[in-house]
Amino acid sequence: MGRFDASSLAAVRAPVLILNGERDRLFRSGERQFGAARPGTCIEVIPGAAHLANFDNPVAVTDAVRRFARELSPAR
């Protein structure tokens, strides 16, 4: 948003997790486009949170990151 757009994500060769607060209207508006730009991208919405989801609901953010990390295949 400003520095890069969804097409920039297509070049990423690592697993991607998009975390947005439920009430973050700016970043939520583009989350689907960003997710579609990189196949396999996971999108999680943090309940009750605004833009600073890690401050608004740190437990939910931590849980989302842990779930994502557990689903990754080990590097070879």
PDB file of N, CA, C and O in Angstrom, chain B, residues numbered from 101:
ATOM      1  N   MET B 101       0.844  -1.164   0.000  1.00  0.00           N
ATOM      2  CA  MET B 101       0.000   0.000   0.000  1.00  0.00           C
ATOM      3  C   MET B 101       0.893   1.232   0.000  1.00  0.00           C
ATOM      4  O   MET B 101       1.276   1.756   1.046  1.00  0.00           O
ATOM      5  N   GLY B 102       1.199   1.660  -1.174  1.00  0.00           N
ATOM      6  CA  GLY B 102       2.088   2.796  -1.302  1.00  0.00           C
ATOM      7  C   GLY B 102       3.472   2.359  -1.741  1.00  0.00           C
ATOM      8  O   GLY B 102       3.984   2.874  -2.735  1.00  0.00           O
ATOM      9  N   ARG B 103       4.095   1.425  -1.034  1.00  0.00           N
ATOM     10  CA  ARG B 103       5.439   0.976  -1.370  1.00  0.00           C
ATOM     11  C   ARG B 103       5.432  -0.186  -2.352  1.00  0.00           C
ATOM     12  O   ARG B 103       6.360  -0.320  -3.151  1.00  0.00           O
ATOM     13  N   PHE B 104       4.431  -1.009  -2.310  1.00  0.00           N
ATOM     14  CA  PHE B 104       4.315  -2.115  -3.255  1.00  0.00           C
ATOM     15  C   PHE B 104       2.846  -2.471  -3.402  1.00  0.00           C
ATOM     16  O   PHE B 104       2.012  -2.114  -2.570  1.00  0.00           O
ATOM     17  N   ASP B 105       2.552  -3.181  -4.477  1.00  0.00           N
ATOM     18  CA  ASP B 105       1.172  -3.602  -4.688  1.00  0.00           C
ATOM     19  C   ASP B 105       1.120  -5.121  -4.717  1.00  0.00           C
ATOM     20  O   ASP B 105       2.140  -5.788  -4.539  1.00  0.00           O
ATOM     21  N   ALA B 106      -0.051  -5.658  -4.937  1.00  0.00           N
ATOM     22  CA  ALA B 106      -0.237  -7.097  -4.874  1.00  0.00           C
ATOM     23  C   ALA B 106       0.656  -7.848  -5.848  1.00  0.00           C
ATOM     24  O   ALA B 106       1.099  -8.954  -5.538  1.00  0.00           O
ATOM     25  N   SER B 107       0.929  -7.289  -6.998  1.00  0.00           N
ATOM     26  CA  SER B 107       1.772  -7.982  -7.973  1.00  0.00           C
ATOM     27  C   SER B 107       3.189  -8.221  -7.439  1.00  0.00           C
ATOM     28  O   SER B 107       3.862  -9.149  -7.886  1.00  0.00           O
ATOM     29  N   SER B 108       3.643  -7.411  -6.508  1.00  0.00           N
ATOM     30  CA  SER B 108       4.961  -7.593  -5.902  1.00  0.00           C
ATOM     31  C   SER B 108       5.057  -8.914  -5.152  1.00  0.00           C
ATOM     32  O   SER B 108       6.136  -9.495  -5.035  1.00  0.00           O
ATOM     33  N   LEU B 109       3.937  -9.377  -4.654  1.00  0.00           N
ATOM     34  CA  LEU B 109       3.923 -10.613  -3.871  1.00  0.00           C
ATOM     35  C   LEU B 109       4.169 -11.841  -4.745  1.00  0.00           C
ATOM     36  O   LEU B 109       4.593 -12.881  -4.241  1.00  0.00           O
ATOM     37  N   ALA B 110       3.914 -11.733  -6.029  1.00  0.00           N
ATOM     38  CA  ALA B 110       4.108 -12.871  -6.938  1.00  0.00           C
ATOM     39  C   ALA B 110       5.557 -13.323  -6.985  1.00  0.00           C
ATOM     40  O   ALA B 110       5.819 -14.491  -7.271  1.00  0.00           O
ATOM     41  N   ALA B 111       6.496 -12.445  -6.716  1.00  0.00           N
ATOM     42  CA  ALA B 111       7.920 -12.786  -6.757  1.00  0.00           C
ATOM     43  C   ALA B 111       8.407 -13.455  -5.466  1.00  0.00           C
ATOM     44  O   ALA B 111       9.527 -13.963  -5.425  1.00  0.00           O
ATOM     45  N   VAL B 112       7.604 -13.460  -4.441  1.00  0.00           N
ATOM     46  CA  VAL B 112       8.001 -14.044  -3.160  1.00  0.00           C
ATOM     47  C   VAL B 112       8.008 -15.563  -3.288  1.00  0.00           C
ATOM     48  O   VAL B 112       7.052 -16.156  -3.787  1.00  0.00           O
ATOM     49  N   ARG B 113       9.077 -16.179  -2.840  1.00  0.00           N
ATOM     50  CA  ARG B 113       9.218 -17.631  -2.932  1.00  0.00           C
ATOM     51  C   ARG B 113       9.179 -18.290  -1.557  1.00  0.00           C
ATOM     52  O   ARG B 113       9.667 -19.408  -1.389  1.00  0.00           O
ATOM     53  N   ALA B 114       8.618 -17.624  -0.603  1.00  0.00           N
ATOM     54  CA  ALA B 114       8.495 -18.149   0.752  1.00  0.00           C
ATOM     55  C   ALA B 114       7.020 -18.213   1.125  1.00  0.00           C
ATOM     56  O   ALA B 114       6.196 -17.533   0.513  1.00  0.00           O
ATOM     57  N   PRO B 115       6.684 -19.014   2.112  1.00  0.00           N
ATOM     58  CA  PRO B 115       5.296 -19.042   2.576  1.00  0.00           C
ATOM     59  C   PRO B 115       4.884 -17.649   3.068  1.00  0.00           C
ATOM     60  O   PRO B 115       5.688 -16.917   3.645  1.00  0.00           O
ATOM     61  N   VAL B 116       3.625 -17.305   2.828  1.00  0.00           N
ATOM     62  CA  VAL B 116       3.139 -15.972   3.185  1.00  0.00           C
ATOM     63  C   VAL B 116       1.904 -16.093   4.074  1.00  0.00           C
ATOM     64  O   VAL B 116       0.970 -16.838   3.774  1.00  0.00           O
ATOM     65  N   LEU B 117       1.923 -15.353   5.160  1.00  0.00           N
ATOM     66  CA  LEU B 117       0.775 -15.229   6.051  1.00  0.00           C
ATOM     67  C   LEU B 117       0.415 -13.757   6.105  1.00  0.00           C
ATOM     68  O   LEU B 117       1.244 -12.918   6.458  1.00  0.00           O
ATOM     69  N   ILE B 118      -0.816 -13.449   5.755  1.00  0.00           N
ATOM     70  CA  ILE B 118      -1.324 -12.081   5.866  1.00  0.00           C
ATOM     71  C   ILE B 118      -2.209 -12.036   7.100  1.00  0.00           C
ATOM     72  O   ILE B 118      -3.200 -12.760   7.193  1.00  0.00           O
ATOM     73  N   LEU B 119      -1.845 -11.183   8.042  1.00  0.00           N
ATOM     74  CA  LEU B 119      -2.630 -10.986   9.267  1.00  0.00           C
ATOM     75  C   LEU B 119      -3.206  -9.586   9.238  1.00  0.00           C
ATOM     76  O   LEU B 119      -2.475  -8.605   9.107  1.00  0.00           O
ATOM     77  N   ASN B 120      -4.501  -9.500   9.358  1.00  0.00           N
ATOM     78  CA  ASN B 120      -5.161  -8.193   9.415  1.00  0.00           C
ATOM     79  C   ASN B 120      -6.164  -8.188  10.550  1.00  0.00           C
ATOM     80  O   ASN B 120      -6.820  -9.191  10.831  1.00  0.00           O
ATOM     81  N   GLY B 121      -6.269  -7.046  11.190  1.00  0.00           N
ATOM     82  CA  GLY B 121      -7.295  -6.875  12.201  1.00  0.00           C
ATOM     83  C   GLY B 121      -8.666  -6.783  11.547  1.00  0.00           C
ATOM     84  O   GLY B 121      -8.813  -6.213  10.466  1.00  0.00           O
ATOM     85  N   GLU B 122      -9.638  -7.334  12.194  1.00  0.00           N
ATOM     86  CA  GLU B 122     -11.013  -7.331  11.691  1.00  0.00           C
ATOM     87  C   GLU B 122     -11.503  -5.919  11.364  1.00  0.00           C
ATOM     88  O   GLU B 122     -12.266  -5.728  10.417  1.00  0.00           O
ATOM     89  N   ARG B 123     -11.069  -4.942  12.140  1.00  0.00           N
ATOM     90  CA  ARG B 123     -11.535  -3.565  11.951  1.00  0.00           C
ATOM     91  C   ARG B 123     -10.527  -2.682  11.217  1.00  0.00           C
ATOM     92  O   ARG B 123     -10.657  -1.458  11.228  1.00  0.00           O
ATOM     93  N   ASP B 124      -9.532  -3.288  10.583  1.00  0.00           N
ATOM     94  CA  ASP B 124      -8.534  -2.529   9.811  1.00  0.00           C
ATOM     95  C   ASP B 124      -9.062  -2.354   8.391  1.00  0.00           C
ATOM     96  O   ASP B 124      -8.803  -3.183   7.519  1.00  0.00           O
ATOM     97  N   ARG B 125      -9.790  -1.290   8.168  1.00  0.00           N
ATOM     98  CA  ARG B 125     -10.459  -1.083   6.878  1.00  0.00           C
ATOM     99  C   ARG B 125      -9.475  -0.860   5.725  1.00  0.00           C
ATOM    100  O   ARG B 125      -9.731  -1.317   4.611  1.00  0.00           O
ATOM    101  N   LEU B 126      -8.383  -0.186   5.961  1.00  0.00           N
ATOM    102  CA  LEU B 126      -7.431   0.105   4.891  1.00  0.00           C
ATOM    103  C   LEU B 126      -6.775  -1.174   4.368  1.00  0.00           C
ATOM    104  O   LEU B 126      -6.837  -1.451   3.170  1.00  0.00           O
ATOM    105  N   PHE B 127      -6.156  -1.945   5.236  1.00  0.00           N
ATOM    106  CA  PHE B 127      -5.434  -3.126   4.788  1.00  0.00           C
ATOM    107  C   PHE B 127      -6.362  -4.283   4.427  1.00  0.00           C
ATOM    108  O   PHE B 127      -6.024  -5.091   3.562  1.00  0.00           O
ATOM    109  N   ARG B 128      -7.503  -4.376   5.062  1.00  0.00           N
ATOM    110  CA  ARG B 128      -8.457  -5.431   4.701  1.00  0.00           C
ATOM    111  C   ARG B 128      -8.985  -5.227   3.289  1.00  0.00           C
ATOM    112  O   ARG B 128      -9.372  -6.191   2.628  1.00  0.00           O
ATOM    113  N   SER B 129      -9.007  -3.993   2.822  1.00  0.00           N
ATOM    114  CA  SER B 129      -9.557  -3.721   1.494  1.00  0.00           C
ATOM    115  C   SER B 129      -8.745  -4.388   0.386  1.00  0.00           C
ATOM    116  O   SER B 129      -9.286  -4.630  -0.693  1.00  0.00           O
ATOM    117  N   GLY B 130      -7.483  -4.688   0.610  1.00  0.00           N
ATOM    118  CA  GLY B 130      -6.653  -5.286  -0.417  1.00  0.00           C
ATOM    119  C   GLY B 130      -6.186  -6.703  -0.123  1.00  0.00           C
ATOM    120  O   GLY B 130      -5.417  -7.274  -0.895  1.00  0.00           O
ATOM    121  N   GLU B 131      -6.642  -7.271   0.979  1.00  0.00           N
ATOM    122  CA  GLU B 131      -6.100  -8.572   1.386  1.00  0.00           C
ATOM    123  C   GLU B 131      -6.376  -9.679   0.366  1.00  0.00           C
ATOM    124  O   GLU B 131      -5.523 -10.544   0.165  1.00  0.00           O
ATOM    125  N   ARG B 132      -7.511  -9.674  -0.264  1.00  0.00           N
ATOM    126  CA  ARG B 132      -7.819 -10.727  -1.242  1.00  0.00           C
ATOM    127  C   ARG B 132      -6.928 -10.628  -2.472  1.00  0.00           C
ATOM    128  O   ARG B 132      -6.482 -11.646  -3.000  1.00  0.00           O
ATOM    129  N   GLN B 133      -6.668  -9.412  -2.928  1.00  0.00           N
ATOM    130  CA  GLN B 133      -5.791  -9.237  -4.081  1.00  0.00           C
ATOM    131  C   GLN B 133      -4.364  -9.703  -3.757  1.00  0.00           C
ATOM    132  O   GLN B 133      -3.713 -10.351  -4.576  1.00  0.00           O
ATOM    133  N   PHE B 134      -3.897  -9.368  -2.567  1.00  0.00           N
ATOM    134  CA  PHE B 134      -2.564  -9.799  -2.159  1.00  0.00           C
ATOM    135  C   PHE B 134      -2.520 -11.317  -2.029  1.00  0.00           C
ATOM    136  O   PHE B 134      -1.558 -11.947  -2.468  1.00  0.00           O
ATOM    137  N   GLY B 135      -3.537 -11.902  -1.440  1.00  0.00           N
ATOM    138  CA  GLY B 135      -3.581 -13.352  -1.301  1.00  0.00           C
ATOM    139  C   GLY B 135      -3.617 -14.065  -2.635  1.00  0.00           C
ATOM    140  O   GLY B 135      -2.968 -15.097  -2.802  1.00  0.00           O
ATOM    141  N   ALA B 136      -4.359 -13.536  -3.581  1.00  0.00           N
ATOM    142  CA  ALA B 136      -4.473 -14.157  -4.905  1.00  0.00           C
ATOM    143  C   ALA B 136      -3.179 -14.026  -5.714  1.00  0.00           C
ATOM    144  O   ALA B 136      -2.922 -14.839  -6.603  1.00  0.00           O
ATOM    145  N   ALA B 137      -2.374 -13.026  -5.417  1.00  0.00           N
ATOM    146  CA  ALA B 137      -1.137 -12.793  -6.164  1.00  0.00           C
ATOM    147  C   ALA B 137      -0.068 -13.837  -5.865  1.00  0.00           C
ATOM    148  O   ALA B 137       0.842 -14.038  -6.669  1.00  0.00           O
ATOM    149  N   ARG B 138      -0.168 -14.487  -4.742  1.00  0.00           N
ATOM    150  CA  ARG B 138       0.820 -15.506  -4.340  1.00  0.00           C
ATOM    151  C   ARG B 138       0.064 -16.766  -3.949  1.00  0.00           C
ATOM    152  O   ARG B 138      -0.492 -16.828  -2.853  1.00  0.00           O
ATOM    153  N   PRO B 139       0.029 -17.783  -4.826  1.00  0.00           N
ATOM    154  CA  PRO B 139      -0.673 -19.020  -4.496  1.00  0.00           C
ATOM    155  C   PRO B 139      -0.191 -19.601  -3.167  1.00  0.00           C
ATOM    156  O   PRO B 139       1.003 -19.588  -2.868  1.00  0.00           O
ATOM    157  N   GLY B 140      -1.118 -20.098  -2.394  1.00  0.00           N
ATOM    158  CA  GLY B 140      -0.782 -20.684  -1.106  1.00  0.00           C
ATOM    159  C   GLY B 140      -0.728 -19.697   0.043  1.00  0.00           C
ATOM    160  O   GLY B 140      -0.466 -20.085   1.181  1.00  0.00           O
ATOM    161  N   THR B 141      -0.972 -18.428  -0.237  1.00  0.00           N
ATOM    162  CA  THR B 141      -0.974 -17.426   0.824  1.00  0.00           C
ATOM    163  C   THR B 141      -2.110 -17.703   1.795  1.00  0.00           C
ATOM    164  O   THR B 141      -3.233 -17.998   1.386  1.00  0.00           O
ATOM    165  N   CYS B 142      -1.810 -17.607   3.076  1.00  0.00           N
ATOM    166  CA  CYS B 142      -2.835 -17.750   4.119  1.00  0.00           C
ATOM    167  C   CYS B 142      -3.239 -16.364   4.587  1.00  0.00           C
ATOM    168  O   CYS B 142      -2.391 -15.496   4.797  1.00  0.00           O
ATOM    169  N   ILE B 143      -4.530 -16.165   4.747  1.00  0.00           N
ATOM    170  CA  ILE B 143      -5.047 -14.900   5.264  1.00  0.00           C
ATOM    171  C   ILE B 143      -5.787 -15.193   6.559  1.00  0.00           C
ATOM    172  O   ILE B 143      -6.681 -16.038   6.598  1.00  0.00           O
ATOM    173  N   GLU B 144      -5.412 -14.498   7.604  1.00  0.00           N
ATOM    174  CA  GLU B 144      -6.094 -14.628   8.895  1.00  0.00           C
ATOM    175  C   GLU B 144      -6.577 -13.257   9.323  1.00  0.00           C
ATOM    176  O   GLU B 144      -5.856 -12.265   9.213  1.00  0.00           O
ATOM    177  N   VAL B 145      -7.787 -13.216   9.806  1.00  0.00           N
ATOM    178  CA  VAL B 145      -8.372 -11.985  10.327  1.00  0.00           C
ATOM    179  C   VAL B 145      -8.434 -12.112  11.847  1.00  0.00           C
ATOM    180  O   VAL B 145      -8.972 -13.081  12.382  1.00  0.00           O
ATOM    181  N   ILE B 146      -7.880 -11.125  12.522  1.00  0.00           N
ATOM    182  CA  ILE B 146      -7.808 -11.144  13.977  1.00  0.00           C
ATOM    183  C   ILE B 146      -9.065 -10.488  14.541  1.00  0.00           C
ATOM    184  O   ILE B 146      -9.299  -9.301  14.318  1.00  0.00           O
ATOM    185  N   PRO B 147      -9.869 -11.251  15.265  1.00  0.00           N
ATOM    186  CA  PRO B 147     -11.143 -10.741  15.784  1.00  0.00           C
ATOM    187  C   PRO B 147     -10.966  -9.521  16.696  1.00  0.00           C
ATOM    188  O   PRO B 147     -10.073  -9.475  17.542  1.00  0.00           O
ATOM    189  N   GLY B 148     -11.839  -8.550  16.495  1.00  0.00           N
ATOM    190  CA  GLY B 148     -11.889  -7.377  17.355  1.00  0.00           C
ATOM    191  C   GLY B 148     -10.720  -6.425  17.240  1.00  0.00           C
ATOM    192  O   GLY B 148     -10.668  -5.426  17.957  1.00  0.00           O
ATOM    193  N   ALA B 149      -9.791  -6.706  16.364  1.00  0.00           N
ATOM    194  CA  ALA B 149      -8.573  -5.891  16.267  1.00  0.00           C
ATOM    195  C   ALA B 149      -8.691  -4.867  15.148  1.00  0.00           C
ATOM    196  O   ALA B 149      -9.407  -5.062  14.166  1.00  0.00           O
ATOM    197  N   ALA B 150      -7.967  -3.771  15.329  1.00  0.00           N
ATOM    198  CA  ALA B 150      -7.863  -2.744  14.291  1.00  0.00           C
ATOM    199  C   ALA B 150      -6.515  -2.942  13.588  1.00  0.00           C
ATOM    200  O   ALA B 150      -6.056  -4.076  13.447  1.00  0.00           O
ATOM    201  N   HIS B 151      -5.882  -1.862  13.151  1.00  0.00           N
ATOM    202  CA  HIS B 151      -4.627  -1.958  12.393  1.00  0.00           C
ATOM    203  C   HIS B 151      -3.493  -2.590  13.206  1.00  0.00           C
ATOM    204  O   HIS B 151      -2.721  -3.381  12.665  1.00  0.00           O
ATOM    205  N   LEU B 152      -3.383  -2.262  14.461  1.00  0.00           N
ATOM    206  CA  LEU B 152      -2.316  -2.818  15.303  1.00  0.00           C
ATOM    207  C   LEU B 152      -2.836  -4.058  16.028  1.00  0.00           C
ATOM    208  O   LEU B 152      -2.976  -4.078  17.251  1.00  0.00           O
ATOM    209  N   ALA B 153      -3.113  -5.076  15.243  1.00  0.00           N
ATOM    210  CA  ALA B 153      -3.732  -6.297  15.762  1.00  0.00           C
ATOM    211  C   ALA B 153      -2.910  -6.936  16.877  1.00  0.00           C
ATOM    212  O   ALA B 153      -3.469  -7.504  17.816  1.00  0.00           O
ATOM    213  N   ASN B 154      -1.594  -6.843  16.776  1.00  0.00           N
ATOM    214  CA  ASN B 154      -0.747  -7.442  17.803  1.00  0.00           C
ATOM    215  C   ASN B 154      -0.904  -6.761  19.161  1.00  0.00           C
ATOM    216  O   ASN B 154      -0.629  -7.372  20.193  1.00  0.00           O
ATOM    217  N   PHE B 155      -1.342  -5.505  19.170  1.00  0.00           N
ATOM    218  CA  PHE B 155      -1.628  -4.822  20.432  1.00  0.00           C
ATOM    219  C   PHE B 155      -3.070  -5.076  20.868  1.00  0.00           C
ATOM    220  O   PHE B 155      -3.343  -5.247  22.056  1.00  0.00           O
ATOM    221  N   ASP B 156      -3.982  -5.099  19.911  1.00  0.00           N
ATOM    222  CA  ASP B 156      -5.402  -5.247  20.223  1.00  0.00           C
ATOM    223  C   ASP B 156      -5.765  -6.662  20.657  1.00  0.00           C
ATOM    224  O   ASP B 156      -6.619  -6.844  21.525  1.00  0.00           O
ATOM    225  N   ASN B 157      -5.127  -7.662  20.062  1.00  0.00           N
ATOM    226  CA  ASN B 157      -5.443  -9.054  20.383  1.00  0.00           C
ATOM    227  C   ASN B 157      -4.173  -9.900  20.223  1.00  0.00           C
ATOM    228  O   ASN B 157      -4.074 -10.703  19.295  1.00  0.00           O
ATOM    229  N   PRO B 158      -3.208  -9.719  21.123  1.00  0.00           N
ATOM    230  CA  PRO B 158      -1.929 -10.416  20.976  1.00  0.00           C
ATOM    231  C   PRO B 158      -2.046 -11.934  21.036  1.00  0.00           C
ATOM    232  O   PRO B 158      -1.275 -12.638  20.383  1.00  0.00           O
ATOM    233  N   VAL B 159      -2.980 -12.438  21.794  1.00  0.00           N
ATOM    234  CA  VAL B 159      -3.138 -13.890  21.889  1.00  0.00           C
ATOM    235  C   VAL B 159      -3.570 -14.462  20.539  1.00  0.00           C
ATOM    236  O   VAL B 159      -3.042 -15.487  20.107  1.00  0.00           O
ATOM    237  N   ALA B 160      -4.513 -13.820  19.879  1.00  0.00           N
ATOM    238  CA  ALA B 160      -4.979 -14.297  18.578  1.00  0.00           C
ATOM    239  C   ALA B 160      -3.882 -14.197  17.522  1.00  0.00           C
ATOM    240  O   ALA B 160      -3.762 -15.078  16.670  1.00  0.00           O
ATOM    241  N   VAL B 161      -3.088 -13.141  17.569  1.00  0.00           N
ATOM    242  CA  VAL B 161      -1.980 -12.992  16.613  1.00  0.00           C
ATOM    243  C   VAL B 161      -0.963 -14.109  16.836  1.00  0.00           C
ATOM    244  O   VAL B 161      -0.526 -14.747  15.879  1.00  0.00           O
ATOM    245  N   THR B 162      -0.591 -14.344  18.065  1.00  0.00           N
ATOM    246  CA  THR B 162       0.363 -15.401  18.390  1.00  0.00           C
ATOM    247  C   THR B 162      -0.158 -16.762  17.950  1.00  0.00           C
ATOM    248  O   THR B 162       0.583 -17.557  17.372  1.00  0.00           O
ATOM    249  N   ASP B 163      -1.420 -17.029  18.220  1.00  0.00           N
ATOM    250  CA  ASP B 163      -2.018 -18.303  17.811  1.00  0.00           C
ATOM    251  C   ASP B 163      -1.994 -18.467  16.294  1.00  0.00           C
ATOM    252  O   ASP B 163      -1.706 -19.555  15.794  1.00  0.00           O
ATOM    253  N   ALA B 164      -2.295 -17.399  15.558  1.00  0.00           N
ATOM    254  CA  ALA B 164      -2.304 -17.456  14.091  1.00  0.00           C
ATOM    255  C   ALA B 164      -0.906 -17.745  13.551  1.00  0.00           C
ATOM    256  O   ALA B 164      -0.749 -18.557  12.639  1.00  0.00           O
ATOM    257  N   VAL B 165       0.100 -17.089  14.104  1.00  0.00           N
ATOM    258  CA  VAL B 165       1.477 -17.308  13.652  1.00  0.00           C
ATOM    259  C   VAL B 165       1.914 -18.735  13.978  1.00  0.00           C
ATOM    260  O   VAL B 165       2.564 -19.387  13.161  1.00  0.00           O
ATOM    261  N   ARG B 166       1.566 -19.214  15.150  1.00  0.00           N
ATOM    262  CA  ARG B 166       1.937 -20.588  15.525  1.00  0.00           C
ATOM    263  C   ARG B 166       1.268 -21.614  14.610  1.00  0.00           C
ATOM    264  O   ARG B 166       1.914 -22.568  14.177  1.00  0.00           O
ATOM    265  N   ARG B 167      -0.015 -21.427  14.314  1.00  0.00           N
ATOM    266  CA  ARG B 167      -0.717 -22.346  13.400  1.00  0.00           C
ATOM    267  C   ARG B 167      -0.041 -22.361  12.038  1.00  0.00           C
ATOM    268  O   ARG B 167       0.188 -23.422  11.456  1.00  0.00           O
ATOM    269  N   PHE B 168       0.272 -21.179  11.542  1.00  0.00           N
ATOM    270  CA  PHE B 168       0.935 -21.060  10.240  1.00  0.00           C
ATOM    271  C   PHE B 168       2.281 -21.776  10.254  1.00  0.00           C
ATOM    272  O   PHE B 168       2.595 -22.530   9.333  1.00  0.00           O
ATOM    273  N   ALA B 169       3.066 -21.545  11.283  1.00  0.00           N
ATOM    274  CA  ALA B 169       4.397 -22.150  11.370  1.00  0.00           C
ATOM    275  C   ALA B 169       4.311 -23.665  11.463  1.00  0.00           C
ATOM    276  O   ALA B 169       5.139 -24.361  10.875  1.00  0.00           O
ATOM    277  N   ARG B 170       3.335 -24.190  12.182  1.00  0.00           N
ATOM    278  CA  ARG B 170       3.184 -25.649  12.309  1.00  0.00           C
ATOM    279  C   ARG B 170       2.845 -26.302  10.976  1.00  0.00           C
ATOM    280  O   ARG B 170       3.164 -27.472  10.764  1.00  0.00           O
ATOM    281  N   GLU B 171       2.215 -25.578  10.091  1.00  0.00           N
ATOM    282  CA  GLU B 171       1.811 -26.150   8.806  1.00  0.00           C
ATOM    283  C   GLU B 171       2.915 -26.107   7.753  1.00  0.00           C
ATOM    284  O   GLU B 171       2.766 -26.693   6.681  1.00  0.00           O
ATOM    285  N   LEU B 172       4.007 -25.429   8.041  1.00  0.00           N
ATOM    286  CA  LEU B 172       5.101 -25.335   7.078  1.00  0.00           C
ATOM    287  C   LEU B 172       5.881 -26.652   7.029  1.00  0.00           C
ATOM    288  O   LEU B 172       6.053 -27.327   8.044  1.00  0.00           O
ATOM    289  N   SER B 173       6.335 -26.991   5.862  1.00  0.00           N
ATOM    290  CA  SER B 173       7.197 -28.164   5.708  1.00  0.00           C
ATOM    291  C   SER B 173       8.612 -27.788   6.135  1.00  0.00           C
ATOM    292  O   SER B 173       9.042 -26.656   5.913  1.00  0.00           O
ATOM    293  N   PRO B 174       9.326 -28.706   6.733  1.00  0.00           N
ATOM    294  CA  PRO B 174      10.714 -28.396   7.095  1.00  0.00           C
ATOM    295  C   PRO B 174      11.553 -28.119   5.849  1.00  0.00           C
ATOM    296  O   PRO B 174      11.346 -28.733   4.803  1.00  0.00           O
ATOM    297  N   ALA B 175      12.484 -27.207   5.970  1.00  0.00           N
ATOM    298  CA  ALA B 175      13.388 -26.884   4.848  1.00  0.00           C
ATOM    299  C   ALA B 175      14.297 -28.084   4.592  1.00  0.00           C
ATOM    300  O   ALA B 175      14.693 -28.790   5.519  1.00  0.00           O
ATOM    301  N   ARG B 176      14.612 -28.296   3.341  1.00  0.00           N
ATOM    302  CA  ARG B 176      15.484 -29.432   2.980  1.00  0.00           C
ATOM    303  C   ARG B 176      16.719 -28.929   2.299  1.00  0.00           C
ATOM    304  O   ARG B 176      17.580 -29.722   1.917  1.00  0.00           O
TER     305      ARG B 176
END
